[in-house]
Amino acid sequence: MIEWLVYLLTGAFAGFALAFGYSLFKVGPGKPEFPFGRALLACLAITWGGPFLYVEANTKLHQRALEPVVKDYFNGDDCELRGTMKYFKVLFATNDYAIVYLVANEPQDWGGTDAPLVKLTLKKKAKGGLQKLGNWQVDDAKIVRSDRLQKDSVVWPPYQ
């Protein structure tokens, strides 16, 4: 819940600043009057929806190449999470570097479920020999959010 509040407040601040800057340069002698409310609504839509659209586009572009290595990490011994993998989202990706959020579904002792999140840094291996998983490997894994492991950090944009 706190993640969404932080996300909405930072997005509102950024949207207000963008709308103010846009309307500041839009209105002037010889230019039609531009209502600030429309600019504010448009900028809020961009600042609140833009990060999600960017992450979804990155995920769609790189999902096929990165999915095997993310699933291999989740099913391997290095992953501290239990349960099942829900999904993963690609935050940033280049030809040889990627940052991925891995979200799992982990049962809790009292009968509910938790959605722990791991931030993975993936790097491409050097070419040579037979490499499985498309030459990608997990370089770093950081548990960002997990009730069982007592980790609680803010994720931006908020995924659960």
CORVENTA-V657331 format. One line per field, one symbol per residue. phi: phi as a letter, one per 40 degrees, with the letter a starting at -180 (. if undefined). psi: psi as a letter, one per 30 degrees, with the letter a starting at -180 (. if undefined). burial: # if it has 9 or more other ideal C-beta (glycine too) atoms within 8 Angstrom, else .. A space follows every 10 residues. Layout:
phi=???
psi=???
burial=???
//
This chain:
phi=.ccccccccc cccccccccc cccccccicg bccbcccccc cccccccccd cccccccccc cbccccdccc cccccccccc cbgbccabbc caabcbaabb cbbbbbcbcc hcbbbcbbcb bbbccccigc bcgggcacca bbccaacccf babcbbccbb
psi=eeeeeeeeee eeeeeeeeee eefefekakg klkkkeeeee eeeeeefefe eeeeeeeeee egeeefeeee eeeeflffkf llblkellkj ekkafgkkkk kkkljkklef fallilkkjk jklklkkkaj klhggkljek kkjekkeegh kjlkkkljk.
burial=..#..###.# ##.###.### .##..#.... ...#.#..## .#######.. ##..##.##. .##..##### ####....#. #...#..### ..#...#### ########.. ...####### ####...... #.#..###.. #.####.#.. #...##.#..
//
